[in-house]
Amino acid sequence: MTILPKTPSRAAREAAAVVQRSSTSLTLRRLVRDPASLVSMLVIVLIFAFALAAPLIAELTGHGPTEQFRETGLSPAGIPVAPNSEFLLGTDQLGRDMLVRLAYGAQISLLVGVVASLFAAGIGITVGLTAGFFGGATDTVLSRVMDLVMSIPFLLCAIALVSVLGPSLTLSIAVIVFFSWTGLGRVIRGQVLALKHREFVEAARSLGASGFSIMYRDVLPNLIVPILIYTTLMIPSAIVFEATLSFLGLGIVPPTPSWGGMLADAANNSLYLVAWWMVIVPGTALLVTTLSFNLLGDGLRDALDPTSARGGK
């Protein structure tokens, strides 16, 4: 008599098919399920590629970012030329190629946005972590410092600094960092106040770990989620800050191209009334970039927080 092998049950097959996934894998799965996040990531990648390709675009078109083409880039009346086969996005009031200037302006905007956000995040993390963990007088002093920074008018401070030091890229980044770190600092402080009384912190303290060791080895790793989310959301704010400063003549010094400076050129003498592309081109670039980073930040928040309405799907 032949004994046939037993066929595994459905429950056994499903149990064998279960694969344990890491938190990173689960986060990526939630992120790719969100169409808005996928589109925003694709747009951001394209914007970075566009900025990196600025020298190549200048070489292919034969137009430099500050090179003026008064004969072909301006009409006989001195009005900028509309988009055509030579100037794909038109020209500005000096006959400069808008496409080339847009690409080089993207470098400035992304550089300021990323660098300023990273510096601001570093300051906010340090201050918030220190204030929340040590508490007492340290918390009081640092919290009042955050309140003081948040109460200073942004434009008034920028105008005062520029009048003394003069406009520059370094000054723009410094001003943006100064006004951007407080939001993350408050969030980190609140998270640390809740974490410092948890069991794993008490266990580390009972084993003789120092305060700084507990802060950076036990508490800080549990703050990765808010740090990633708020740092991502700070990038579009920094880009808008830079554009505001450049628009007001307080940021990037002309003729270096920047999106805010291009909008200021369009506003001079109301040129946008006869050259709509001078405001539409940089304005659309600024809108698409900031919207993409904001959507990516929202997607990261939903993906990293399984309890959220969208992330839990």
C-alpha positions in Angstrom: 0.0 0.0 0.0 1.4 3.3 -1.1 1.1 6.3 1.3 0.7 9.5 -0.5 2.4 12.6 0.9 0.1 15.0 2.6 -0.7 18.2 0.7 0.0 21.2 2.9 -3.0 23.1 4.0 -3.9 26.5 2.8 -3.0 28.0 6.2 0.4 26.4 6.1 1.1 27.7 2.6 0.1 31.2 3.6 2.3 31.0 6.7 5.2 29.9 4.5 4.6 32.8 2.1 4.7 35.4 4.9 7.9 37.4 4.6 9.1 39.6 7.4 9.6 43.1 6.0 11.8 45.9 7.5 10.4 49.2 8.5 12.2 50.8 5.5 10.5 48.3 3.2 7.1 49.0 4.6 7.7 52.8 4.4 8.6 52.5 0.7 5.6 50.3 0.0 3.3 52.9 1.5 5.1 55.7 -0.3 4.8 54.1 -3.8 1.1 53.6 -3.3 0.6 57.3 -3.2 0.4 58.7 -6.7 1.0 62.3 -5.6 4.2 61.3 -3.8 5.4 59.4 -6.9 4.7 62.3 -9.2 6.4 64.8 -6.8 9.5 62.6 -6.6 9.7 62.4 -10.4 9.3 66.1 -10.7 12.0 66.8 -8.1 14.4 64.4 -9.9 13.7 66.2 -13.2 14.3 69.6 -11.5 17.6 68.5 -10.1 18.6 67.0 -13.5 17.6 70.3 -15.2 19.7 72.3 -12.7 22.7 70.0 -13.2 22.3 70.2 -17.0 22.5 74.0 -17.0 26.1 74.2 -18.5 25.0 71.6 -21.1 21.9 73.7 -22.0 24.1 76.8 -22.3 26.4 74.9 -24.6 23.7 73.5 -26.8 21.9 76.8 -27.2 25.1 78.8 -27.4 23.7 81.3 -24.9 25.4 82.1 -21.6 23.3 83.0 -18.5 24.4 86.6 -18.5 25.1 87.0 -22.2 23.0 89.7 -23.9 21.6 89.3 -27.5 20.3 92.8 -28.2 20.0 92.2 -31.9 18.2 88.9 -32.0 16.8 88.8 -28.4 15.1 92.2 -28.6 12.6 93.7 -31.0 13.3 96.9 -32.8 11.3 98.7 -30.1 13.5 97.1 -27.4 10.8 94.7 -26.2 11.9 91.1 -25.2 11.4 88.5 -27.9 8.6 85.9 -27.3 9.5 82.1 -27.3 10.7 81.0 -30.7 13.1 78.5 -32.2 16.2 80.3 -31.1 15.0 81.3 -27.6 12.7 78.5 -26.5 11.4 80.4 -23.5 11.9 83.9 -24.8 14.2 86.6 -23.6 14.3 89.2 -20.8 14.6 93.0 -21.0 18.3 92.7 -21.8 18.0 90.0 -24.5 19.2 87.2 -22.3 17.9 83.6 -22.8 15.2 82.8 -20.3 15.8 79.0 -20.6 19.5 79.2 -19.7 18.8 81.7 -16.9 16.0 79.4 -15.6 18.4 76.4 -15.4 21.1 78.4 -13.6 18.5 79.9 -11.3 17.4 76.4 -10.4 20.9 75.7 -9.2 20.7 78.7 -6.9 17.2 77.8 -5.6 18.0 74.2 -4.9 21.4 75.0 -3.4 19.9 77.5 -1.0 16.9 75.3 -0.2 18.9 72.2 0.6 21.8 73.8 2.3 19.7 76.2 4.4 17.3 73.4 5.4 20.2 71.1 6.5 21.8 73.8 8.6 18.5 74.9 10.1 17.6 71.2 10.9 21.0 70.7 12.6 20.4 73.8 14.8 16.8 72.9 15.5 17.6 69.3 16.4 20.5 70.4 18.8 18.5 73.1 20.5 15.3 71.1 20.8 17.1 67.9 22.0 19.0 69.9 24.6 16.0 71.8 25.9 13.7 68.8 26.1 16.2 66.4 27.6 17.7 68.6 30.3 14.6 70.6 31.1 14.7 73.1 34.0 16.6 76.4 33.4 18.1 75.1 30.2 14.7 74.4 28.8 13.4 77.8 29.9 16.3 79.7 28.3 16.3 77.9 25.0 12.5 78.1 24.7 12.6 81.8 25.3 15.3 82.1 22.6 13.1 80.2 20.2 10.2 82.6 21.0 12.5 85.6 20.5 13.6 84.4 17.1 10.1 83.7 16.0 9.0 87.2 17.1 11.6 89.0 14.9 10.2 90.3 11.6 11.8 88.4 8.7 12.0 91.2 6.1 13.0 93.9 8.7 15.9 91.8 9.8 16.9 91.0 6.2 16.9 94.6 5.2 19.0 95.6 8.2 21.6 93.0 7.5 21.8 93.7 3.8 22.2 97.4 4.4 25.2 96.7 6.6 26.8 93.7 4.9 25.5 93.9 1.4 23.5 91.3 -0.5 25.2 87.9 -1.2 24.4 84.2 -1.4 26.0 83.5 2.0 24.0 86.2 3.7 20.8 84.8 2.1 21.5 81.4 3.4 22.4 82.7 6.9 19.1 84.7 7.1 17.0 81.8 6.0 18.7 79.5 8.5 18.2 82.0 11.3 14.5 82.1 10.7 13.9 78.4 9.8 15.2 76.3 12.7 12.7 77.3 15.4 9.8 75.2 14.0 11.7 72.0 14.1 13.3 72.9 17.4 9.8 73.2 19.0 8.7 69.8 17.5 11.9 68.0 18.7 11.6 69.5 22.2 8.0 68.2 22.5 9.0 64.8 21.3 11.9 64.6 23.7 9.8 65.6 26.6 7.6 62.6 25.9 10.5 60.2 25.2 12.8 61.0 28.1 10.6 59.2 30.6 10.2 56.0 28.6 11.4 52.7 29.9 14.4 52.3 27.5 15.7 55.7 28.7 15.4 54.7 32.3 17.1 51.4 31.6 20.0 53.2 29.9 20.3 55.6 32.9 20.2 52.7 35.4 23.1 51.1 33.5 25.2 54.2 34.1 25.0 55.9 30.6 25.7 59.6 30.6 23.1 62.2 29.6 24.8 63.0 26.3 25.0 59.2 25.5 21.3 58.7 26.2 20.5 61.8 24.1 22.3 60.7 21.0 22.2 56.9 21.2 18.7 56.3 22.6 16.5 59.4 22.1 17.8 60.8 18.8 17.2 57.6 16.7 13.5 57.8 17.8 13.2 61.3 16.3 14.2 60.3 12.7 10.6 60.5 11.5 9.8 64.1 12.5 13.3 65.1 11.4 12.9 63.7 7.9 9.4 65.1 7.5 10.1 68.7 8.7 13.5 68.9 6.9 11.8 68.0 3.7 9.1 70.6 4.3 11.7 73.3 5.1 13.2 73.0 1.6 10.3 74.7 -0.2 10.1 77.4 2.5 13.8 78.1 2.1 13.3 78.3 -1.7 10.5 80.8 -1.3 12.5 82.8 1.2 15.4 83.1 -1.3 13.1 84.1 -4.1 11.5 86.8 -1.8 14.9 88.2 -0.9 16.1 88.2 -4.5 12.8 89.8 -5.7 13.4 92.6 -3.2 17.0 93.0 -4.2 18.2 91.6 -0.9 19.5 88.2 -2.1 21.5 87.1 -5.1 23.4 89.9 -6.7 22.6 90.5 -10.5 23.5 89.5 -13.1 23.6 86.1 -11.4 20.3 84.4 -12.4 17.8 83.5 -9.7 14.1 82.9 -9.9 13.2 85.7 -7.6 15.5 88.1 -9.6 13.8 87.0 -12.8 10.4 87.8 -11.3 11.8 91.2 -10.2 13.0 91.8 -13.8 9.4 91.1 -15.0 8.0 93.6 -12.5 10.4 96.4 -13.5 8.5 98.9 -15.6 5.6 96.4 -15.8 7.3 94.4 -18.5 5.1 91.4 -17.8 2.3 93.3 -19.5 4.1 92.9 -22.9 6.3 89.9 -22.1 4.1 87.5 -20.2 6.8 84.7 -20.3 9.0 86.8 -18.0 6.7 86.2 -15.1 5.1 82.9 -16.2 8.4 81.0 -16.7 10.1 81.6 -13.3 6.7 81.8 -11.5 5.7 78.3 -12.8 9.1 76.9 -11.9 8.8 78.2 -8.4 5.3 77.0 -8.0 6.0 73.5 -9.3 9.2 73.1 -7.2 7.6 74.2 -3.9 4.4 72.2 -4.6 6.5 69.0 -5.3 8.5 69.3 -2.1 5.3 69.9 -0.1 3.6 66.9 -1.6 6.7 64.7 -1.0 6.8 65.9 2.6 3.1 65.0 3.1 3.7 61.6 1.5 6.7 61.0 3.8 4.6 61.9 6.8 1.8 59.4 5.7 4.3 56.7 4.9 6.3 57.0 8.0 3.3 57.2 10.3 1.3 54.0 10.0 -1.5 55.4 12.2 -2.3 58.2 9.7 -5.4 57.9 7.5 -3.5 57.4 4.3 -0.4 55.7 5.6 -2.4 53.0 7.2 -4.0 51.8 4.0 
